[in-house]
């Protein structure tokens, strides 16, 4: 009985930890459907957030700049819209080639992705 209780508790914890700690995003077609608007900079020095695009949802981080792009908006934690001007954006991102470069450069905007 203890083993069943332990396994059930473990399964519940794993279920909730996957949903709450992953930075899964969906790219919207309309700014009105989006939670945040982002602009992609040419340099990481102009960015508020350096983003690494993960190939698996299990590699996505917890608001640390490692994003996994979902196919459905219902699977995503945040819906983003890419704007053409940095003045229309909530924050500016730069796509990095390495996971280790990902992270916030301007932490005052970090709450926008929670």
DRENPA-3360 file (N, C-alpha, C; in nm, 2 decimals, always signed):
BEGIN
1 = XXXXXXXX = +0.08/-0.12/+0.00/+0.00/+0.00/+0.00/+0.09/+0.13/+0.00 ~ +0.20/+0.12/+0.08/+0.29/+0.24/+0.08/+0.35/+0.26/-0.05 ~ +0.38/+0.15/-0.12/+0.44/+0.17/-0.25/+0.35/+0.23/-0.35 ~ +0.22/+0.19/-0.35/+0.12/+0.25/-0.44/+0.10/+0.40/-0.41 ~ +0.10/+0.43/-0.28/+0.08/+0.57/-0.24/+0.20/+0.65/-0.29 ~ +0.32/+0.60/-0.27/+0.44/+0.67/-0.31/+0.44/+0.69/-0.46 ~ +0.41/+0.59/-0.54/+0.41/+0.60/-0.69/+0.30/+0.70/-0.73 ~ +0.19/+0.70/-0.67/+0.08/+0.79/-0.71/+0.13/+0.94/-0.68;
9 = XXXXXXXX = +0.19/+0.96/-0.56/+0.24/+1.09/-0.52/+0.35/+1.14/-0.62 ~ +0.44/+1.05/-0.65/+0.55/+1.08/-0.74/+0.49/+1.12/-0.88 ~ +0.39/+1.04/-0.93/+0.34/+1.07/-1.06/+0.27/+1.21/-1.06 ~ +0.20/+1.24/-0.96/+0.13/+1.37/-0.95/+0.24/+1.48/-0.94 ~ +0.34/+1.47/-0.87/+0.45/+1.57/-0.86/+0.51/+1.59/-1.00 ~ +0.54/+1.48/-1.06/+0.60/+1.49/-1.20/+0.51/+1.56/-1.30 ~ +0.38/+1.53/-1.29/+0.29/+1.59/-1.38/+0.28/+1.74/-1.36 ~ +0.28/+1.79/-1.24/+0.27/+1.93/-1.21/+0.40/+2.00/-1.23;
17 = XXXXXXXX = +0.51/+1.94/-1.21/+0.64/+2.00/-1.23/+0.67/+2.02/-1.38 ~ +0.63/+1.93/-1.46/+0.65/+1.95/-1.60/+0.57/+2.07/-1.66 ~ +0.45/+2.09/-1.61/+0.37/+2.20/-1.66/+0.41/+2.33/-1.60 ~ +0.46/+2.34/-1.48/+0.48/+2.47/-1.42/+0.63/+2.52/-1.44 ~ +0.72/+2.43/-1.48/+0.86/+2.48/-1.49/+0.91/+2.48/-1.63 ~ +0.82/+2.46/-1.73/+0.87/+2.46/-1.87/+0.83/+2.60/-1.93 ~ +0.93/+2.65/-2.01/+0.90/+2.77/-2.08/+0.86/+2.74/-2.22 ~ +0.74/+2.69/-2.24/+0.69/+2.66/-2.37/+0.61/+2.78/-2.42;
25 = XXXXXXXX = +0.64/+2.81/-2.55/+0.58/+2.93/-2.61/+0.52/+2.89/-2.74 ~ +0.42/+2.98/-2.78/+0.35/+2.96/-2.91/+0.36/+3.09/-2.98 ~ +0.39/+3.09/-3.11/+0.40/+3.21/-3.19/+0.27/+3.24/-3.25 ~ +0.20/+3.35/-3.21/+0.07/+3.39/-3.25/+0.08/+3.46/-3.39 ~ -0.03/+3.46/-3.46/-0.04/+3.54/-3.58/-0.10/+3.68/-3.56 ~ -0.15/+3.70/-3.44/-0.21/+3.83/-3.41/-0.16/+3.88/-3.28 ~ -0.14/+4.01/-3.27/-0.09/+4.07/-3.15/-0.20/+4.07/-3.04 ~ -0.32/+4.06/-3.08/-0.43/+4.06/-2.98/-0.45/+3.93/-2.91;
33 = XXXXXXXX = -0.40/+3.82/-2.97/-0.40/+3.69/-2.91/-0.28/+3.66/-2.82 ~ -0.18/+3.75/-2.83/-0.05/+3.72/-2.76/-0.05/+3.77/-2.62 ~ +0.03/+3.71/-2.53/+0.05/+3.75/-2.40/+0.16/+3.86/-2.40 ~ +0.26/+3.84/-2.48/+0.37/+3.94/-2.49/+0.40/+3.96/-2.64 ~ +0.45/+4.08/-2.67/+0.50/+4.12/-2.80/+0.66/+4.13/-2.79 ~ +0.73/+4.07/-2.88/+0.87/+4.07/-2.88/+0.93/+4.11/-3.01 ~ +1.05/+4.17/-3.01/+1.12/+4.21/-3.13/+1.25/+4.14/-3.12 ~ +1.29/+4.09/-3.24/+1.42/+4.01/-3.25/+1.53/+4.11/-3.29;
41 = XXXXXXXX = +1.63/+4.12/-3.21/+1.75/+4.21/-3.23/+1.85/+4.14/-3.31 ~ +1.94/+4.22/-3.37/+2.05/+4.16/-3.45/+2.17/+4.13/-3.36 ~ +2.17/+4.18/-3.24/+2.29/+4.16/-3.15/+2.24/+4.13/-3.01 ~ +2.31/+4.04/-2.94/+2.26/+4.01/-2.81/+2.28/+4.13/-2.71 ~ +2.36/+4.22/-2.74/+2.38/+4.34/-2.66/+2.27/+4.43/-2.66 ~ +2.18/+4.42/-2.76/+2.06/+4.51/-2.77/+1.94/+4.44/-2.71 ~ +1.96/+4.31/-2.67/+1.84/+4.23/-2.62/+1.82/+4.24/-2.47 ~ +1.69/+4.23/-2.43/+1.66/+4.22/-2.29/+1.67/+4.07/-2.25;
49 = XXXXXXXX = +1.65/+3.98/-2.34/+1.65/+3.84/-2.32/+1.72/+3.77/-2.43 ~ +1.82/+3.68/-2.40/+1.89/+3.60/-2.50/+1.82/+3.47/-2.49 ~ +1.76/+3.42/-2.61/+1.68/+3.30/-2.62/+1.75/+3.19/-2.69 ~ +1.75/+3.07/-2.64/+1.79/+2.95/-2.71/+1.67/+2.87/-2.74 ~ +1.66/+2.83/-2.87/+1.54/+2.75/-2.92/+1.57/+2.60/-2.89 ~ +1.50/+2.55/-2.80/+1.52/+2.41/-2.76/+1.45/+2.32/-2.86 ~ +1.51/+2.20/-2.88/+1.45/+2.10/-2.98/+1.35/+2.01/-2.92 ~ +1.34/+2.01/-2.78/+1.25/+1.92/-2.71/+1.18/+2.00/-2.60;
57 = XXXXXXXX = +1.06/+1.97/-2.57/+0.99/+2.04/-2.46/+1.06/+2.01/-2.33 ~ +1.12/+1.90/-2.32/+1.19/+1.86/-2.19/+1.32/+1.94/-2.17 ~ +1.37/+2.01/-2.27/+1.49/+2.09/-2.26/+1.46/+2.23/-2.22 ~ +1.33/+2.27/-2.23/+1.29/+2.41/-2.20/+1.31/+2.44/-2.05 ~ +1.35/+2.56/-2.03/+1.38/+2.60/-1.89/+1.27/+2.68/-1.82 ~ +1.30/+2.73/-1.70/+1.20/+2.80/-1.62/+1.23/+2.95/-1.63 ~ +1.18/+3.02/-1.73/+1.21/+3.16/-1.75/+1.36/+3.19/-1.75 ~ +1.43/+3.11/-1.81/+1.58/+3.13/-1.82/+1.63/+3.16/-1.96;
65 = XXXXXXXX = +1.53/+3.17/-2.05/+1.57/+3.20/-2.19/+1.57/+3.08/-2.28 ~ +1.55/+2.96/-2.23/+1.54/+2.84/-2.31/+1.40/+2.81/-2.34 ~ +1.36/+2.83/-2.47/+1.22/+2.82/-2.51/+1.20/+2.70/-2.60 ~ +1.09/+2.64/-2.59/+1.04/+2.54/-2.68/+0.91/+2.59/-2.75 ~ +0.91/+2.60/-2.88/+0.80/+2.65/-2.95/+0.70/+2.53/-2.98 ~ +0.58/+2.55/-2.92/+0.47/+2.45/-2.93/+0.40/+2.46/-3.06 ~ +0.33/+2.36/-3.10/+0.25/+2.36/-3.22/+0.11/+2.41/-3.19 ~ +0.07/+2.41/-3.06/-0.06/+2.45/-3.02/-0.05/+2.55/-2.91;
73 = XXXXXXXX = -0.14/+2.65/-2.92/-0.14/+2.76/-2.82/-0.19/+2.70/-2.68 ~ -0.26/+2.59/-2.68/-0.31/+2.53/-2.56/-0.20/+2.46/-2.48 ~ -0.10/+2.42/-2.55/+0.02/+2.35/-2.48/+0.12/+2.45/-2.43 ~ +0.11/+2.58/-2.47/+0.21/+2.68/-2.44/+0.18/+2.75/-2.30 ~ +0.28/+2.79/-2.24/+0.27/+2.87/-2.12/+0.25/+3.01/-2.15 ~ +0.31/+3.06/-2.26/+0.30/+3.20/-2.31/+0.28/+3.20/-2.46 ~ +0.20/+3.30/-2.50/+0.18/+3.32/-2.64/+0.26/+3.45/-2.68 ~ +0.34/+3.44/-2.78/+0.42/+3.56/-2.82/+0.39/+3.60/-2.96;
81 = XXXXXXXX = +0.40/+3.73/-2.99/+0.38/+3.78/-3.12/+0.51/+3.86/-3.15 ~ +0.56/+3.83/-3.27/+0.69/+3.90/-3.32/+0.65/+4.03/-3.39 ~ +0.70/+4.14/-3.34/+0.67/+4.27/-3.40/+0.78/+4.32/-3.49 ~ +0.76/+4.42/-3.58/+0.86/+4.47/-3.67/+0.94/+4.58/-3.61 ~ +0.90/+4.64/-3.50/+0.97/+4.75/-3.44/+0.99/+4.73/-3.30 ~ +1.11/+4.76/-3.25/+1.14/+4.74/-3.11/+1.05/+4.83/-3.02 ~ +1.00/+4.94/-3.07/+0.92/+5.03/-2.99/+0.78/+4.98/-2.97 ~ +0.74/+4.88/-3.05/+0.61/+4.81/-3.03/+0.62/+4.69/-2.94;
89 = XXXXXXXX = +0.74/+4.65/-2.90/+0.76/+4.53/-2.83/+0.76/+4.55/-2.68 ~ +0.71/+4.45/-2.60/+0.72/+4.45/-2.46/+0.87/+4.43/-2.41 ~ +0.94/+4.35/-2.49/+1.08/+4.33/-2.47/+1.15/+4.28/-2.59 ~ +1.28/+4.29/-2.60/+1.36/+4.26/-2.71/+1.44/+4.13/-2.69 ~ +1.44/+4.04/-2.78/+1.51/+3.91/-2.77/+1.62/+3.90/-2.88 ~ +1.71/+3.81/-2.85/+1.81/+3.77/-2.95/+1.82/+3.62/-2.94 ~ +1.82/+3.55/-3.06/+1.83/+3.40/-3.06/+1.98/+3.36/-3.06 ~ +2.02/+3.29/-2.96/+2.15/+3.24/-2.95/+2.17/+3.10/-3.01;
97 = XXXXXXXX = +2.29/+3.07/-3.04/+2.32/+2.94/-3.10/+2.35/+2.83/-2.99 ~ +2.38/+2.88/-2.87/+2.41/+2.79/-2.76/+2.32/+2.81/-2.64 ~ +2.28/+2.70/-2.58/+2.20/+2.70/-2.46/+2.26/+2.78/-2.34 ~ +2.39/+2.78/-2.34/+2.46/+2.84/-2.23/+2.47/+3.00/-2.24 ~ +2.43/+3.05/-2.35/+2.43/+3.20/-2.37/+2.29/+3.25/-2.33 ~ +2.19/+3.16/-2.31/+2.05/+3.21/-2.29/+2.04/+3.27/-2.15 ~ +1.96/+3.37/-2.13/+1.94/+3.43/-2.00/+1.89/+3.58/-2.02 ~ +1.85/+3.63/-1.91/+1.80/+3.77/-1.90/+1.91/+3.86/-1.89;
105 = XXXXXXXX = +1.91/+3.97/-1.97/+2.01/+4.07/-1.96/+1.95/+4.19/-1.89 ~ +1.82/+4.21/-1.90/+1.74/+4.31/-1.83/+1.64/+4.24/-1.74 ~ +1.67/+4.22/-1.62/+1.59/+4.15/-1.53/+1.46/+4.22/-1.49 ~ +1.45/+4.35/-1.52/+1.33/+4.42/-1.48/+1.21/+4.38/-1.56 ~ +1.24/+4.31/-1.68/+1.13/+4.27/-1.76/+1.10/+4.12/-1.75 ~ +1.17/+4.06/-1.65/+1.15/+3.91/-1.63/+1.01/+3.87/-1.60 ~ +0.94/+3.95/-1.52/+0.81/+3.92/-1.48/+0.71/+3.90/-1.60 ~ +0.74/+3.95/-1.71/+0.65/+3.94/-1.83/+0.64/+3.80/-1.88;
113 = XX = +0.73/+3.71/-1.84/+0.72/+3.57/-1.89/+0.68/+3.48/-1.78 ~ +0.64/+3.53/-1.67/+0.58/+3.44/-1.56/+0.44/+3.41/-1.59;
% end
